[in-house]
């Protein structure tokens, strides 16, 4: 049954390879706990009590975080929902299993002043191919608000002919257009020139970001590049591609961008996912208020 379900989310739902891999892993882990073969797994034999016991074991003994547990539950829900819809089960027990409550955390982001230092460093010209590529990685994350998988998946054909717009393939294979800033466009041209002069690109490879061997860069390499560049700039706290995506959204909001526009640029399916960035702005306003208002500082009229 698992193979049929995986085929469904791959072929019909067109989930990304990473999402498909996570769904398979989560379901196989649950089957291992039940002691059954994933390919012979029968949802009709599972009880809600077993699922609740599995949650307790995973969170208490396995030390799995609430967010990770909810993702695993989401994978199971998708399987049971599909099994119910296709008539393989008469009742979907996962409808009785609520998600665990997650404490709300504000998205981490790099302050604008510190991000300006990072961008300035990335703008510097360099004849070293890897240095130019790594700088372009950081600039694309920050100026386009890309997810890690979206950046790694960029092909040169995803740009318009003048390289002023990028067509991004996001979650669920949804596409969106993101404008390219002029200084980033110039960086792309310089990078492409190095690709040509140093004969790095191999036919028929069409990926934008390549290794010295002419192959598409991996997610791991892109992640490590961001972490290294942010560390070199003295950025404190978490350092990851998603932090740059959060910085992109937070800085746009602080600059007066409309929430709906930010939602479209990020590729969020719902406005609710985007609204979390308003909390970052409110937190920043409180900080400014505490520093500037005479009463907040304990002063007197």
C-alpha positions as CSV (number, residue, x, y, z in Angstrom):
1,X,0.0,0.0,0.0
2,X,2.8,2.4,0.8
3,X,4.2,2.3,-2.8
4,X,0.7,3.1,-4.1
5,X,0.4,6.1,-1.8
6,X,3.9,7.4,-2.7
7,X,3.0,7.0,-6.3
8,X,-0.1,9.1,-5.7
9,X,1.7,12.0,-4.0
10,X,4.5,11.9,-6.6
11,X,2.4,11.6,-9.8
12,X,-0.9,13.2,-9.0
13,X,-0.2,15.6,-6.2
14,X,3.2,16.4,-7.6
15,X,4.9,16.8,-4.2
16,X,8.6,17.8,-4.2
17,X,11.2,14.9,-3.9
18,X,12.1,16.1,-0.4
19,X,8.4,16.0,0.8
20,X,7.9,12.6,-0.7
21,X,11.1,11.3,1.1
22,X,9.9,12.7,4.4
23,X,6.4,11.2,4.0
24,X,7.9,7.8,3.2
25,X,10.4,8.0,6.1
26,X,7.6,9.0,8.6
27,X,5.3,6.2,7.6
28,X,8.1,3.6,7.6
29,X,9.1,4.7,11.1
30,X,5.5,4.3,12.3
31,X,5.4,0.8,10.7
32,X,8.6,-0.2,12.3
33,X,7.2,0.8,15.7
34,X,4.1,-1.4,14.9
35,X,6.4,-4.2,13.8
36,X,4.9,-4.5,10.3
37,X,6.2,-4.4,6.8
38,X,5.5,-1.0,5.3
39,X,4.4,-2.5,2.0
40,X,1.9,-4.7,3.8
41,X,0.7,-2.0,6.1
42,X,-3.1,-2.0,6.6
43,X,-4.5,1.3,8.0
44,X,-7.8,-0.5,8.9
45,X,-5.8,-2.5,11.6
46,X,-4.6,0.6,13.4
47,X,-6.4,2.1,16.3
48,X,-6.4,5.7,17.6
49,X,-5.0,4.4,20.9
50,X,-2.0,3.0,19.1
51,X,-1.3,6.3,17.4
52,X,-1.6,8.1,20.7
53,X,0.8,5.7,22.3
54,X,3.2,6.2,19.4
55,X,3.1,10.0,20.0
56,X,3.9,9.5,23.7
57,X,6.8,7.2,22.9
58,X,8.2,9.5,20.2
59,X,8.0,12.7,22.3
60,X,9.0,11.3,25.7
61,X,11.4,8.5,25.0
62,X,12.5,9.6,21.5
63,X,12.9,13.2,22.5
64,X,11.2,14.3,19.3
65,X,10.3,18.0,19.2
66,X,6.6,19.1,19.0
67,X,7.1,20.5,15.5
68,X,8.7,17.3,14.2
69,X,6.0,15.1,15.8
70,X,3.3,17.2,14.1
71,X,5.1,16.7,10.8
72,X,5.1,13.0,11.3
73,X,1.4,13.1,12.2
74,X,0.8,15.1,9.0
75,X,2.3,12.3,6.9
76,X,0.1,9.7,8.6
77,X,-3.0,11.9,8.1
78,X,-2.2,12.2,4.4
79,X,-2.0,8.4,4.1
80,X,-5.2,7.7,6.0
81,X,-7.1,10.4,4.1
82,X,-6.0,8.9,0.8
83,X,-6.9,5.4,2.1
84,X,-10.4,6.6,3.1
85,X,-11.0,8.5,-0.1
86,X,-10.0,5.4,-2.2
87,X,-12.2,3.1,-0.2
88,X,-9.4,1.1,1.5
89,X,-10.8,2.0,4.9
90,X,-14.3,2.9,6.2
91,X,-13.2,5.3,8.9
92,X,-10.3,7.7,9.1
93,X,-9.1,7.5,12.7
94,X,-6.5,10.3,12.2
95,X,-9.4,12.8,12.3
96,X,-9.6,12.1,16.0
97,X,-5.9,12.8,16.6
98,X,-5.2,16.5,17.1
99,X,-1.8,18.1,16.5
100,X,0.3,19.0,19.4
101,X,0.3,22.5,20.6
102,X,3.5,24.4,19.5
103,X,4.8,27.4,21.3
104,X,4.9,30.3,19.0
105,X,8.4,31.5,18.1
106,X,9.3,34.6,16.2
107,X,11.2,33.9,12.9
108,X,14.9,34.7,13.4
109,X,16.3,37.3,11.0
110,X,19.4,39.4,10.5
111,X,19.1,43.1,11.4
112,X,19.2,45.4,8.4
113,X,22.4,47.1,9.5
114,X,24.2,43.8,9.8
115,X,22.7,42.5,6.5
116,X,24.0,45.6,4.7
117,X,27.5,44.5,5.7
118,X,26.8,41.0,4.3
119,X,25.5,42.4,1.0
120,X,28.4,44.8,0.7
121,X,30.9,41.9,1.0
122,X,29.0,39.9,-1.6
123,X,29.0,42.7,-4.1
124,X,32.8,42.8,-4.2
125,X,34.1,41.4,-7.5
126,X,36.3,38.3,-7.4
127,X,38.0,36.3,-10.1
128,X,37.7,33.1,-8.0
129,X,34.7,31.1,-9.3
130,X,33.6,29.6,-6.0
131,X,33.8,33.0,-4.2
132,X,31.5,34.6,-6.9
133,X,29.1,31.6,-6.8
134,X,28.9,31.7,-3.0
135,X,28.3,35.4,-3.0
136,X,25.5,34.9,-5.5
137,X,24.0,32.2,-3.3
138,X,23.6,34.6,-0.4
139,X,22.3,37.4,-2.6
140,X,19.6,35.2,-4.2
141,X,18.5,33.9,-0.8
142,X,18.2,37.4,0.6
143,X,16.9,39.5,-2.3
144,X,14.4,36.8,-3.6
145,X,13.3,35.2,-0.4
146,X,14.0,31.7,-1.7
147,X,13.7,28.4,0.1
148,X,16.7,26.1,0.1
149,X,15.2,23.7,-2.4
150,X,14.1,26.5,-4.6
151,X,17.6,28.0,-4.9
152,X,19.3,24.7,-5.6
153,X,16.7,24.0,-8.3
154,X,17.2,27.2,-10.3
155,X,18.0,26.6,-14.0
156,X,19.4,29.3,-16.2
157,X,16.2,29.0,-18.3
158,X,14.1,30.0,-15.3
159,X,15.1,33.7,-15.9
160,X,13.6,36.0,-18.5
161,X,15.9,36.8,-21.4
162,X,17.1,40.0,-19.7
163,X,17.6,38.3,-16.3
164,X,15.3,40.8,-14.6
165,X,12.7,38.2,-13.5
166,X,13.1,34.7,-12.0
167,X,10.4,32.1,-12.3
168,X,10.5,30.1,-9.0
169,X,9.1,26.6,-8.6
170,X,7.9,26.3,-5.0
171,X,6.0,23.9,-2.8
172,X,3.4,21.8,-4.6
173,X,5.1,22.7,-7.9
174,X,3.5,26.2,-7.7
175,X,5.3,28.9,-9.6
176,X,5.8,32.5,-8.9
177,X,7.7,35.4,-10.5
178,X,10.3,37.2,-8.4
179,X,12.1,40.4,-9.6
180,X,15.9,40.5,-9.7
181,X,17.5,43.6,-8.4
182,X,20.0,45.4,-10.7
183,X,23.1,44.7,-8.6
184,X,22.2,41.0,-8.3
185,X,21.6,40.9,-12.1
186,X,25.1,42.3,-12.6
187,X,26.5,39.6,-10.2
188,X,24.7,36.9,-12.2
189,X,26.3,38.2,-15.4
190,X,29.7,38.2,-13.8
191,X,29.2,34.7,-12.5
192,X,28.0,33.4,-15.9
193,X,31.1,35.0,-17.5
194,X,33.3,33.0,-15.2
195,X,31.4,29.9,-16.1
196,X,32.1,30.5,-19.7
197,X,35.8,31.6,-19.4
198,X,36.7,28.8,-17.0
199,X,34.8,26.1,-19.0
200,X,33.0,24.9,-15.9
201,X,29.5,24.3,-17.3
202,X,29.0,20.8,-18.9
203,X,26.5,20.1,-21.6
204,X,23.6,19.6,-21.1
205,X,23.7,20.8,-17.5
206,X,21.4,23.8,-17.2
207,X,21.6,24.5,-13.5
208,X,22.6,28.0,-12.5
209,X,24.7,27.2,-9.5
210,X,27.4,24.7,-10.2
211,X,30.4,23.1,-8.5
212,X,33.8,23.3,-10.0
213,X,33.1,19.9,-11.6
214,X,30.2,21.4,-13.5
215,X,27.4,19.8,-11.5
216,X,24.4,21.3,-9.7
217,X,25.3,22.3,-6.1
218,X,23.8,20.3,-3.3
219,X,21.5,21.5,-0.6
220,X,24.3,20.8,1.9
221,X,26.8,22.9,0.0
222,X,24.3,25.8,-0.2
223,X,23.5,25.6,3.5
224,X,27.1,25.6,4.5
225,X,27.9,28.5,2.2
226,X,25.3,30.7,3.9
227,X,26.4,29.7,7.4
228,X,30.1,30.4,6.5
229,X,29.3,33.8,4.9
230,X,27.1,34.9,7.8
231,X,29.7,33.8,10.4
232,X,32.4,35.8,8.5
233,X,30.2,38.9,8.7
234,X,29.8,38.5,12.5
235,X,26.1,37.6,12.4
236,X,24.9,36.3,15.8
237,X,22.3,33.6,16.4
238,X,21.0,31.1,13.9
239,X,22.7,31.2,10.5
240,X,20.8,29.4,7.7
241,X,19.1,30.0,4.3
242,X,15.8,30.3,6.0
243,X,17.1,33.1,8.2
244,X,17.9,35.0,5.0
245,X,14.3,34.3,3.8
246,X,13.0,35.6,7.1
247,X,15.2,38.6,6.8
248,X,13.9,39.3,3.3
249,X,10.3,39.3,4.5
250,X,10.9,41.2,7.7
251,X,12.9,43.9,5.9
252,X,10.2,44.3,3.2
253,X,7.5,44.7,5.9
254,X,9.6,47.2,7.8
255,X,10.0,49.1,4.5
256,X,6.3,49.4,4.0
257,X,5.5,46.5,1.7
258,X,2.0,45.2,1.7
259,X,1.4,41.9,3.4
260,X,-0.3,40.4,0.3
261,X,2.7,41.3,-1.8
262,X,5.1,39.7,0.6
263,X,2.9,36.6,0.6
264,X,3.1,36.4,-3.2
265,X,6.9,36.9,-3.2
266,X,7.4,34.2,-0.6
267,X,5.0,31.8,-2.3
268,X,2.9,31.2,0.8
269,X,-0.4,29.4,0.2
270,X,-2.2,31.4,2.9
271,X,-1.8,34.9,4.4
272,X,-1.7,33.4,7.9
273,X,1.7,32.0,7.2
274,X,3.0,35.5,6.2
275,X,1.4,37.3,9.1
276,X,4.0,35.9,11.6
277,X,6.4,38.6,10.3
278,X,4.2,41.3,11.8
279,X,5.2,40.1,15.2
280,X,8.9,40.7,14.3
281,X,8.0,44.3,13.3
282,X,6.0,44.8,16.5
283,X,8.9,43.5,18.5
284,X,11.2,46.0,16.7
285,X,8.8,48.8,17.4
286,X,8.8,48.0,21.1
287,X,12.6,48.0,21.2
288,X,12.7,51.4,19.5
289,X,10.0,52.7,21.8
290,X,11.9,51.5,24.9
291,X,15.1,53.2,23.7
292,X,13.5,56.5,22.5
293,X,10.4,57.3,24.6
294,X,11.3,59.4,27.8
295,X,8.7,57.5,29.9
296,X,9.9,54.2,28.6
297,X,13.4,55.1,29.7
298,X,12.2,56.2,33.1
299,X,12.4,59.9,32.3
300,X,10.1,62.7,33.3
301,X,8.2,65.3,31.3
